[in-house]
Amino acid sequence: MAGIPSIFWIVPVAGIATVLFAVLLIRHVLRRDPGTPKMREIGDVIFEGAWAFLKRQYSTIGLLSLLVAVIIGILVALLGGEKGIEGMTAVGIGWRTAVAFLLGAFCSSISGFIGMYVAVKSNVRCAAAAQKNLSQAVTVALRGGAVSGFLITALSLLGVTAIFFAFGGATRPHIAPHLIVGFGFGASFVALFAQLGGGIYTKAADMGADLVGKVEAGIPEDDPRNAAVIADLVGDNVGDCAGRGADLFESTAAENIGAMILGIIAYLATHNVAWVLFPLVVRGFGLVASMVGLMCVRARENENAMDALNRGYFVAVGLSIIGLAVTIHVMLHNWWLFGAGLVGILASVVTIFVTQYYTESRYKPVKDIAQASKTGPATNIVVGIAVGFETTLATAIVIGGSLMLSYWMGQMSGVLGAGAFGTAVATMGMLMTCPYILSMDTFGPITDNANGINQMAGVGKEVRHITDRLDAVGNTTKALTKGYAMVSAGLAAFLLFQAYLDRVSFLRFGEEGKYNVVDIAKVEVFVGALLAVMIVYLFSSWAIRAVGKTAGAIIQEVRRQFQSDPGIMAGTSKPDYSRAVDITARAGLREMVAPGLLPVLAPVVIGLLFKWAGYDAAMVVAAVLMVGTIAGIMLASFMNNGGGAWDNAKKMIEDGQLKDEKGNVITKGSFTHAAAVVGDTVGDPFKDTAGPSLHVLVKLLSTITLVMCPLFI
């Protein structure tokens, strides 16, 4: 450990403290009142369904992970060349990469499981807290969501740190980051299938429940007579909790490793290991800042809960800026790089408010969609699509401006290779508040389930009004997290792209920085870029088609139950919830395989085909990575924000916030409401299946190309 700065101890200390903090949050939430016997019964059914799906899903993912780990190890060992890395053979690199892959996959899986477990247990407690007041309901939902947010980021930081030192980081800090890239790939692999499978499940159930229940049968959302309701509530947990948890675990892991690789050039020039360890330390300070921010959240009665969440977020942002300044001062002694990190932090703040503007009912885009619903579903969909496309402008400006500014500040630092490292510092700055942002994300499905539980348990209108309000806020927080993940993916895209070029340079020439040009004028590079865009759109097509196909099966099942048992609508008999859950689970797992394997296999196949054809395969794959990332980010922006706006336009009508030309409040069950439900249903697979999965796809392209890089040299 010689030469490692003493400030580095913040990493294990903050990591372990965060795990203990999460344990205390679990204890706090589980000691809360679980509500009436009816509420507990509904909560138990949701838990059983979610747990059964996750066990089945992760069994499938586990087998795929083992298979892929073996294939990776063999391919890198056999096709990675004889040169190796500083005396380490291709076989040595191969087995280390395979082990790192499995560790990343395991940690990602654990993150998803724990987050889902606590979220499900928080649902019913949030529903019970809403019977007391808004403040207690917000506290339960946010702290229940925080368990997932803080555990995931802590496990990511501790996992990367542990494997870095296990693979020789203390003595060879310029080599170890190249050996642990498999950790990020393993996390990405699990995250893609977790997000995709959970997304297909949750949106198929949601669409089935809405179209048959609200539109055809004319019954309220989460009505206990609807056989798809339990499947819908289960889906919120397996898609938004487990899936997003795995997503952001891999984000933080892959981007940490990429930043460490970019720090190698400066390390070799200065012999200061702080350049490699800096990303880990700044993330440690981020954990502390987010913990304090979370504990500062206190919702006032009759205020928008989003305002309370924003207050805690700004506390976390302020402390993150202080932590960044301390880390820069102690480790790098370069205030230009502090400016680069500040750019990343400010980019996260801007992203939060841009997403709120496009997805909250207080602002014009959502109001426009709601107004368009008055003339039917067609105009609702047209305006919603227009809003979604418009959001790409803000996304491009935020990402592009942040990259340009942070790169320039890196160059001004005067350190060799620090231009690209400046973008890495910006990305690390943005990720400092990741635990808090992820807590707000899981707040969404918890409040959604609490609302459904209160509806099914038949509580009074006042309590339902509280959970209705929290559900609308939850829609916004879920959209915020997707926007945050998307912009962080955009910042990290350049970081990981540079890391890929450095890795190619290292393997080809023995040092970083020599391979830094990708010539789009070459026909093979242009074709690689074209294929990258195809991968993004084909993946989205398969993901959305999977939702539609699975939703069709659920719709048929709910219709069948209504027709075969008239007592369901009369309230004299109960629907068969378990059958609807089982149909959704089996279809969701079956349909996730093809779109999940596409981004895993396509870059490798493209690279090897061009290599065997005699082209510079490393450059072709670089084009796949770069252009595929750009296409994925823009399409995800359209899907996430458009879908969130559609959802809250529907909520706006259901909350009685829209009036007709005569000044009368438009109510549920009206023509306008039915049009808004159709629009929301179109947006569901956009914002909760394909859109979030594209975040993972973008980073998976980066991690798989980093891992399989030796094959293309």
C-alpha positions in Angstrom: 0.0 0.0 0.0 3.1 2.2 -0.3 2.5 5.5 -2.0 -1.3 5.4 -1.5 -2.5 8.7 0.0 -4.1 8.6 3.5 -7.3 10.2 2.2 -8.0 6.9 0.3 -9.2 5.5 3.6 -12.5 7.4 3.0 -13.3 4.7 0.5 -13.5 1.6 2.8 -14.8 3.7 5.7 -17.6 5.4 3.7 -18.4 2.1 2.0 -18.8 0.1 5.2 -20.6 3.1 6.9 -23.0 3.2 4.0 -23.8 -0.5 4.3 -24.4 0.0 8.1 -26.6 3.0 7.3 -28.7 0.9 4.9 -29.1 -1.8 7.6 -30.4 0.9 10.0 -32.8 2.1 7.3 -34.1 -1.5 6.9 -34.6 -1.7 10.6 -36.4 1.6 10.7 -38.7 0.7 7.8 -39.5 -2.8 9.0 -40.5 -1.6 12.4 -43.2 0.6 10.9 -46.9 -0.3 11.1 -47.7 -2.8 8.2 -51.4 -1.7 8.2 -54.6 -3.6 8.5 -54.9 -7.4 8.0 -56.3 -6.7 4.5 -53.3 -4.5 3.6 -50.9 -7.1 4.9 -52.6 -9.8 2.9 -52.2 -7.8 -0.3 -48.6 -7.0 0.5 -47.8 -10.7 1.1 -49.3 -11.6 -2.3 -47.2 -8.9 -4.0 -44.1 -10.1 -2.2 -44.7 -13.8 -3.2 -45.2 -12.9 -6.8 -42.1 -10.6 -7.0 -39.9 -13.2 -5.2 -41.0 -16.0 -7.4 -40.3 -14.0 -10.6 -36.9 -12.9 -9.4 -35.8 -16.4 -8.4 -36.9 -17.6 -11.8 -35.3 -14.7 -13.6 -32.0 -14.7 -11.8 -31.7 -18.5 -12.2 -31.8 -17.9 -16.0 -29.4 -15.0 -15.8 -27.0 -17.0 -13.5 -26.8 -19.8 -16.1 -26.2 -17.3 -18.9 -23.5 -15.5 -16.8 -21.6 -18.7 -16.2 -21.7 -19.6 -19.9 -20.6 -16.1 -20.9 -17.8 -16.1 -18.3 -16.3 -19.3 -19.7 -16.6 -18.1 -23.3 -14.9 -14.8 -22.4 -12.1 -16.5 -20.7 -11.5 -18.9 -23.6 -11.8 -16.3 -26.3 -9.4 -13.8 -24.6 -6.9 -16.7 -23.9 -7.0 -18.2 -27.4 -7.6 -15.1 -29.6 -6.0 -12.4 -27.5 -2.6 -12.8 -28.9 0.6 -14.0 -27.3 1.9 -10.5 -26.2 0.0 -10.3 -22.9 0.6 -7.5 -20.4 4.0 -7.1 -18.8 4.8 -10.7 -18.7 1.2 -11.9 -18.0 0.1 -14.3 -20.7 -3.2 -14.1 -22.6 -4.3 -17.1 -20.5 -3.7 -15.1 -17.3 -5.6 -12.2 -18.7 -8.4 -14.5 -19.8 -9.1 -16.2 -16.4 -8.8 -12.9 -14.5 -11.3 -11.3 -16.9 -13.7 -14.2 -16.4 -13.4 -14.1 -12.6 -14.0 -10.3 -12.6 -17.0 -10.8 -14.9 -18.6 -13.3 -12.4 -17.9 -11.1 -9.4 -19.5 -8.1 -11.2 -22.5 -10.3 -12.2 -22.9 -11.6 -8.6 -22.7 -8.1 -6.9 -25.2 -6.7 -9.5 -27.6 -9.6 -8.7 -27.3 -9.1 -5.0 -28.1 -5.4 -5.4 -31.2 -6.2 -7.3 -32.5 -8.8 -4.8 -31.9 -6.7 -1.7 -33.4 -3.5 -3.2 -36.5 -5.4 -4.3 -37.0 -7.1 -0.9 -37.0 -3.9 1.1 -39.1 -2.0 -1.5 -41.8 -4.7 -1.3 -41.8 -4.6 2.5 -41.9 -0.8 2.3 -45.0 -0.7 0.0 -47.5 -1.7 2.6 -45.9 0.4 5.4 -46.1 3.5 3.1 -49.8 2.7 2.5 -50.3 2.5 6.3 -48.3 5.7 7.0 -50.5 7.6 4.5 -53.4 6.9 6.9 -51.7 9.2 9.4 -50.2 12.0 7.3 -48.2 13.0 4.2 -44.9 13.5 6.0 -44.8 10.0 7.4 -45.7 8.4 4.1 -42.9 10.4 2.3 -40.4 9.3 5.0 -41.2 5.6 4.7 -41.2 5.7 0.9 -37.9 7.6 0.6 -36.1 5.6 3.3 -37.4 2.3 1.9 -36.1 3.4 -1.5 -32.8 4.5 0.0 -31.9 1.0 1.1 -31.6 0.1 -2.5 -29.8 3.3 -3.5 -27.2 3.2 -0.8 -26.5 -0.5 -0.8 -26.1 -0.6 -4.6 -23.6 2.3 -4.7 -21.7 1.0 -1.6 -21.4 -2.5 -3.1 -20.2 -1.0 -6.4 -17.5 1.1 -4.8 -16.3 -1.7 -2.4 -16.4 -4.3 -5.2 -14.3 -2.3 -7.6 -11.9 -1.4 -4.8 -11.5 -4.9 -3.6 -10.9 -6.5 -7.1 -8.5 -3.6 -8.0 -6.2 -4.5 -5.1 -6.8 -8.3 -5.5 -5.4 -8.0 -9.0 -2.3 -6.2 -8.0 -3.4 -2.6 -7.8 -1.1 -1.8 -4.9 2.0 -2.6 -6.8 0.9 -2.2 -10.5 -1.8 0.5 -10.5 -1.3 1.1 -14.2 -2.0 -2.6 -15.0 -4.8 -3.6 -12.6 -7.6 -1.4 -14.2 -7.1 -3.3 -17.5 -7.6 -6.6 -15.7 -10.8 -5.6 -13.9 -12.8 -4.4 -16.9 -14.7 -7.8 -16.7 -16.3 -6.6 -13.4 -18.1 -3.8 -15.3 -19.1 -6.2 -18.1 -20.5 -8.7 -15.6 -22.5 -6.0 -13.9 -23.8 -4.7 -17.3 -24.7 -8.1 -18.5 -26.9 -8.8 -15.4 -28.3 -5.3 -15.5 -29.5 -5.6 -19.1 -31.4 -8.8 -18.5 -32.7 -7.6 -15.1 -33.9 -4.3 -16.5 -35.2 -5.9 -19.7 -37.0 -8.9 -18.1 -38.5 -6.7 -15.3 -39.5 -4.0 -17.8 -41.3 -6.5 -20.1 -43.1 -8.0 -17.1 -44.2 -4.7 -15.5 -45.3 -3.0 -18.6 -47.2 -6.0 -20.0 -49.1 -6.3 -16.8 -49.7 -2.6 -16.6 -51.0 -2.4 -20.2 -53.2 -5.4 -19.6 -54.7 -4.0 -16.4 -55.3 -0.6 -17.9 -56.7 -1.5 -21.3 -59.1 -4.1 -20.0 -59.9 -2.6 -16.6 -60.0 1.2 -17.3 -60.9 1.3 -21.0 -63.1 -1.8 -21.6 -64.6 -2.5 -18.2 -64.7 1.1 -16.9 -63.4 0.2 -13.4 -60.8 2.2 -11.5 -57.0 1.6 -11.5 -55.9 -1.1 -9.1 -59.5 -2.3 -8.7 -59.4 -5.7 -7.0 -61.8 -7.2 -9.6 -59.0 -6.9 -12.2 -57.0 -10.1 -12.4 -53.9 -8.2 -13.7 -53.7 -5.8 -10.8 -51.4 -8.0 -8.6 -49.2 -8.7 -11.6 -49.0 -4.9 -12.2 -48.0 -4.2 -8.6 -45.5 -7.1 -8.7 -44.1 -5.6 -11.9 -43.4 -2.2 -10.3 -40.9 -4.0 -8.0 -39.2 -6.3 -10.4 -38.8 -3.7 -13.1 -38.4 -0.4 -11.3 -36.6 -1.6 -8.1 -34.6 -4.7 -9.0 -34.0 -3.7 -12.6 -33.0 -0.1 -12.0 -30.9 -1.2 -9.1 -28.9 -3.5 -11.3 -28.7 -0.7 -13.9 -27.1 1.9 -11.7 -24.8 -0.6 -10.0 -23.3 -1.3 -13.4 -23.2 2.4 -14.2 -21.1 3.3 -11.2 -18.9 0.2 -11.6 -18.2 0.6 -15.3 -17.6 4.3 -15.1 -15.3 4.0 -12.1 -13.1 1.5 -14.0 -13.1 3.6 -17.2 -12.0 6.7 -15.2 -9.3 4.7 -13.6 -8.0 3.6 -17.0 -7.9 7.2 -18.2 -5.9 8.2 -15.1 -3.1 5.8 -16.1 -1.5 8.3 -18.6 -1.2 10.9 -15.9 0.1 8.3 -13.4 2.8 7.3 -15.7 3.8 10.9 -16.3 3.8 11.9 -12.7 4.2 8.6 -10.8 1.4 9.7 -8.5 -1.1 6.9 -7.9 -3.7 9.4 -6.9 -4.7 9.8 -10.6 -5.8 6.2 -10.7 -7.5 6.2 -7.2 -9.2 9.6 -7.5 -12.5 8.2 -8.9 -12.9 5.9 -5.9 -12.2 8.6 -3.3 -14.6 11.1 -4.8 -17.3 8.5 -4.9 -16.6 7.8 -1.2 -17.3 11.5 -0.4 -20.5 11.2 -2.5 -21.8 8.5 -0.2 -21.4 10.6 2.9 -23.0 13.7 1.2 -26.0 11.6 0.1 -26.5 10.1 3.5 -26.7 13.6 5.1 -29.0 14.8 2.3 -31.4 11.9 2.9 -31.7 12.5 6.6 -32.6 16.2 5.9 -35.8 15.3 4.1 -38.9 16.4 6.1 -42.1 16.8 4.1 -44.6 19.5 5.3 -48.3 18.9 5.2 -50.0 20.3 2.1 -46.8 20.8 0.2 -45.7 19.1 -3.0 -43.6 16.2 -1.9 -41.2 16.9 -4.8 -40.2 20.1 -3.0 -39.2 18.1 0.1 -37.2 15.7 -2.0 -35.5 18.6 -3.8 -34.4 20.1 -0.5 -32.6 16.9 0.5 -31.0 16.7 -3.0 -29.6 20.2 -2.7 -28.0 19.4 0.6 -26.4 16.4 -1.0 -25.2 18.5 -3.9 -23.7 21.2 -1.6 -21.8 18.6 0.4 -20.7 16.9 -2.7 -19.1 20.1 -4.0 -17.2 20.4 -0.7 -16.1 16.7 -0.8 -14.9 17.2 -4.4 -12.9 20.3 -3.5 -11.2 18.4 -0.6 -10.4 15.5 -2.8 -8.9 17.6 -5.6 -6.9 19.7 -3.1 -5.4 16.7 -1.3 -4.9 14.3 -4.2 -4.4 16.2 -7.5 -3.6 19.8 -6.5 -5.2 21.1 -9.6 -8.2 23.5 -9.5 -8.9 23.2 -13.2 -10.0 19.7 -12.5 -12.2 20.9 -9.6 -14.0 23.0 -12.3 -14.4 19.9 -14.4 -16.0 18.0 -11.5 -18.2 21.0 -10.8 -19.4 20.9 -14.4 -20.6 17.3 -13.8 -22.4 18.1 -10.6 -24.2 21.1 -12.2 -25.1 18.9 -15.2 -26.9 16.6 -12.8 -28.9 19.5 -11.3 -29.8 20.8 -14.8 -30.9 17.4 -15.8 -33.2 17.1 -12.8 -35.0 20.3 -13.6 -35.2 19.7 -17.3 -36.8 16.3 -16.7 -39.2 17.8 -14.2 -40.2 20.4 -16.8 -41.0 17.8 -19.4 -42.7 15.3 -17.0 -44.5 17.2 -14.2 -48.1 18.2 -14.6 -47.2 21.8 -13.4 -45.5 22.6 -16.7 -46.5 23.1 -20.3 -45.5 19.9 -22.1 -47.7 17.7 -19.9 -50.5 20.2 -20.0 -50.3 20.2 -23.8 -50.7 16.4 -23.9 -53.6 16.5 -21.5 -55.3 19.2 -23.7 -54.7 17.1 -26.8 -56.6 14.2 -25.2 -59.8 16.2 -25.6 -59.8 15.4 -29.3 -59.0 11.7 -28.9 -56.1 9.2 -28.6 -54.6 10.1 -32.0 -53.9 13.7 -31.0 -52.7 12.6 -27.6 -50.2 10.3 -29.2 -49.0 12.8 -31.8 -48.4 15.6 -29.2 -46.7 13.1 -26.8 -44.3 12.0 -29.6 -43.5 15.6 -30.4 -42.7 16.3 -26.7 -40.5 13.2 -26.5 -38.5 14.3 -29.6 -38.2 17.8 -28.3 -36.5 16.6 -25.2 -33.5 15.5 -27.2 -32.5 19.1 -27.7 -31.9 19.7 -23.9 -30.2 16.3 -23.6 -27.8 17.0 -26.4 -27.0 20.5 -25.1 -26.4 19.3 -21.5 -24.2 16.4 -22.5 -22.4 18.2 -25.3 -21.8 21.4 -23.2 -20.6 19.4 -20.2 -18.2 17.4 -22.3 -16.7 20.4 -24.1 -16.3 22.4 -20.9 -14.8 19.6 -18.8 -12.5 18.5 -21.6 -11.2 22.1 -22.0 -10.7 22.4 -18.2 -8.8 19.1 -18.3 -6.5 20.4 -21.0 -6.0 23.7 -19.0 -4.7 21.6 -16.1 -1.5 21.1 -18.0 -1.3 17.4 -17.1 -0.5 14.8 -19.8 -3.8 13.1 -20.9 -5.9 15.2 -18.6 -8.2 16.5 -21.3 -10.1 13.2 -21.4 -9.5 12.8 -17.7 -11.4 16.0 -17.2 -14.5 14.4 -18.7 -13.9 11.5 -16.2 -13.8 13.9 -13.3 -17.1 15.5 -14.6 -18.7 12.0 -14.7 -17.5 11.2 -11.2 -18.8 14.5 -10.0 -22.2 13.7 -11.5 -22.2 10.3 -9.8 -21.5 11.6 -6.3 -25.2 12.1 -5.7 -26.1 8.7 -7.3 -27.3 7.2 -3.9 -29.7 10.0 -3.3 -31.0 9.9 -6.9 -31.5 6.2 -6.8 -33.4 6.6 -3.5 -35.8 9.0 -5.3 -36.2 6.4 -8.1 -37.3 3.6 -5.8 -39.6 6.1 -4.0 -41.6 5.8 -7.3 -42.6 2.1 -7.3 -43.1 2.2 -3.5 -45.6 5.0 -3.7 -47.2 3.4 -6.7 -47.7 0.1 -4.9 -48.9 1.9 -1.7 -51.6 3.6 -3.8 -52.6 0.3 -5.3 -52.7 -1.4 -1.9 -54.9 1.4 -0.5 -57.3 1.1 -3.5 -57.6 -2.7 -3.1 -58.0 -2.5 0.7 -60.8 0.0 0.3 -59.5 2.9 2.4 -61.1 6.3 2.5 -60.8 9.0 -0.1 -58.6 11.2 2.0 -55.9 8.5 2.4 -56.2 7.7 -1.3 -55.7 11.4 -2.1 -52.4 11.4 -0.3 -51.1 8.3 -2.1 -52.4 9.6 -5.4 -50.3 12.7 -4.9 -47.3 10.6 -4.0 -47.9 8.4 -7.0 -47.7 11.4 -9.3 -44.5 12.6 -7.6 -43.2 9.0 -8.0 -43.8 9.1 -11.7 -41.6 12.3 -11.8 -38.8 10.8 -9.6 -38.7 7.7 -11.8 -38.4 10.0 -14.9 -35.7 12.0 -13.1 -33.6 9.0 -12.5 -33.9 7.9 -16.1 -32.8 11.3 -17.2 -30.0 11.3 -14.7 -28.9 7.8 -15.8 -29.1 8.9 -19.4 -27.0 12.0 -19.1 -24.4 10.3 -16.9 -24.3 7.6 -19.6 -23.6 10.4 -22.1 -20.8 11.8 -20.1 -19.4 8.3 -19.4 -19.7 7.5 -23.1 -16.8 9.7 -24.0 -14.9 8.5 -20.9 -15.4 4.8 -21.8 -14.8 5.5 -25.5 -11.4 7.1 -24.6 -10.8 4.1 -22.2 -11.3 1.8 -25.1 -8.9 3.7 -27.4 -6.3 3.7 -24.5 -6.8 -0.1 -24.1 -6.3 -0.7 -27.8 -3.2 1.5 -27.7 -1.9 -0.3 -24.6 -2.4 -3.8 -26.1 -1.1 -2.8 -29.6 1.8 -0.4 -28.7 2.5 -1.1 -25.0 1.5 2.4 -23.9 -1.6 4.5 -23.7 -2.3 7.5 -25.9 -1.0 6.4 -29.3 -4.2 5.1 -30.8 -6.6 8.1 -30.9 -8.1 8.5 -34.3 -11.2 6.8 -35.7 -11.5 7.7 -39.4 -15.2 7.8 -40.3 -14.2 8.4 -44.0 -13.1 4.7 -44.3 -15.9 2.6 -45.7 -15.5 -0.1 -43.1 -15.7 2.4 -40.3 -18.8 4.0 -41.8 -20.5 0.6 -42.1 -19.6 -0.2 -38.5 -21.3 3.0 -37.4 -24.4 2.2 -39.5 -24.6 -1.2 -37.9 -24.4 0.4 -34.5 -27.5 2.5 -35.1 -29.2 -0.6 -36.4 -28.4 -2.5 -33.1 -30.0 0.3 -31.1 -33.3 0.4 -33.1 -33.6 -3.3 -33.6 -33.1 -3.8 -29.8 -35.8 -1.2 -29.1 -38.1 -2.9 -31.6 -37.7 -6.3 -30.0 -38.1 -5.0 -26.5 -41.3 -3.1 -27.3 -42.6 -6.0 -29.3 -42.0 -8.3 -26.4 -44.2 -6.0 -24.2 -46.9 -6.0 -26.8 -46.9 -9.7 -27.2 -46.9 -10.4 -23.4 -49.6 -7.7 -22.8 -51.8 -9.4 -25.4 -51.7 -12.7 -23.4 -52.6 -10.8 -20.2 -55.5 -9.0 -22.0 -56.9 -12.2 -23.2 -56.6 -13.8 -19.7 -58.4 -10.9 -18.0 -61.2 -10.9 -20.6 -61.5 -14.6 -20.2 -62.0 -14.3 -16.4 -64.5 -11.5 -16.8 -66.5 -13.6 -19.3 -66.3 -17.0 -17.6 -67.1 -15.7 -14.1 -69.7 -12.8 -13.9 -69.3 -12.8 -10.2 -65.9 -11.0 -10.5 -67.5 -7.8 -11.7 -70.4 -8.2 -9.3 -67.8 -8.5 -6.4 -69.1 -11.9 -5.2 -66.0 -13.9 -6.4 -62.3 -13.2 -6.6 -60.3 -13.2 -9.8 -57.4 -15.7 -10.3 -54.5 -13.4 -9.6 -51.9 -16.1 -9.6 -52.6 -17.2 -13.2 -52.1 -13.7 -14.5 -48.9 -13.4 -12.5 -47.6 -16.7 -13.9 -48.5 -15.9 -17.5 -46.7 -12.6 -17.2 -43.6 -14.1 -15.6 -43.2 -16.9 -18.1 -43.7 -14.6 -21.1 -41.4 -11.9 -19.7 -38.5 -14.3 -19.2 -39.0 -16.0 -22.5 -39.1 -12.7 -24.4 -36.1 -11.1 -22.8 -33.5 -13.5 -24.2 -33.4 -12.4 -27.9 -33.1 -8.6 -27.3 -30.7 -9.2 -24.4 -28.3 -11.2 -26.4 -28.3 -8.8 -29.4 -26.0 -6.1 -27.9 -23.8 -8.8 -26.2 -23.1 -10.7 -29.4 -23.3 -8.1 -32.1 -20.1 -6.0 -31.3 -18.0 -9.2 -31.0 -19.4 -10.7 -34.3 -18.9 -7.4 -36.1 -15.3 -7.1 -34.8 -14.3 -10.6 -35.7 -15.9 -10.5 -39.2 -14.0 -7.3 -40.1 -10.8 -8.7 -38.5 -11.0 -11.9 -40.6 -11.8 -9.7 -43.7 -8.5 -7.9 -43.2 -9.7 -4.6 -41.9 -8.7 -2.7 -38.7 -11.3 -4.3 -36.6 -10.4 -2.2 -33.5 -11.3 0.9 -35.4 -14.6 -0.6 -36.7 -15.6 -1.6 -33.2 -14.7 1.9 -32.0 -17.2 3.3 -34.5 -19.8 0.8 -33.2 -19.2 2.0 -29.7 -19.2 5.7 -30.4 -22.1 5.9 -32.8 -24.2 3.3 -31.0 -23.8 5.3 -27.8 -25.0 8.5 -29.5 -28.0 6.8 -31.1 -28.9 5.0 -27.8 -28.8 8.2 -25.7 -31.0 10.2 -28.1 -33.5 7.4 -28.5 -33.6 6.8 -24.7 -34.2 10.6 -24.1 -37.2 10.5 -26.5 -38.7 7.3 -24.9 -38.1 8.2 -21.2 -39.3 11.7 -21.2 -42.2 11.1 -23.7 -43.4 8.2 -21.7 -43.2 10.1 -18.4 -45.1 13.0 -19.9 -47.9 10.7 -21.2 -48.2 9.1 -17.8 -48.6 12.4 -15.9 -51.0 13.8 -18.4 -53.2 10.9 -17.6 -52.7 11.5 -13.8 -53.5 15.2 -14.3 -56.9 14.3 -15.7 -57.5 11.7 -13.0 -56.8 14.3 -10.4 -59.4 16.6 -11.8 -56.9 19.3 -13.0 -58.3 19.5 -16.6 -61.5 21.3 -17.5 -63.6 21.4 -20.7 -64.6 24.5 -22.7 -67.5 25.1 -20.3 -65.3 25.0 -17.2 -66.5 21.6 -16.0 -63.9 19.3 -14.5 -63.1 16.3 -16.8 -63.5 13.1 -14.8 -62.3 9.5 -15.0 -64.2 7.4 -17.5 -64.7 10.3 -19.9 -63.7 10.2 -23.6 -60.8 12.5 -22.7 -59.6 10.2 -19.9 -59.8 7.2 -22.2 -57.7 8.9 -24.8 -55.1 9.8 -22.1 -55.1 6.1 -20.9 -54.3 5.0 -24.5 -51.4 7.5 -24.7 -50.1 6.4 -21.3 -50.3 2.8 -22.5 -48.3 3.6 -25.6 -45.7 5.3 -23.5 -45.4 2.5 -20.9 -43.0 0.3 -22.9 -41.1 3.4 -23.9 -40.3 4.7 -20.5 -40.1 1.5 -18.5 -38.8 -1.2 -20.9 -36.9 0.0 -24.0 -35.8 3.4 -22.7 -34.1 2.3 -19.4 -32.7 -0.8 -21.1 -31.0 1.5 -23.7 -29.1 3.1 -20.8 -27.7 -0.4 -20.0 -27.1 -1.2 -23.7 -25.0 2.0 -24.1 -22.8 1.0 -21.2 -22.8 -2.6 -22.2 -21.4 -1.7 -25.6 -18.5 0.1 -23.8 -17.8 -2.7 -21.3 -18.0 -5.6 -23.8 -15.7 -3.8 -26.2 -13.2 -3.1 -23.4 -13.3 -6.7 -22.3 -13.1 -8.2 -25.8 -10.6 -5.6 -27.1 -7.7 -8.2 -27.3 -9.8 -10.1 -30.0 -9.8 -7.1 -32.3 -6.1 -6.3 -32.2 
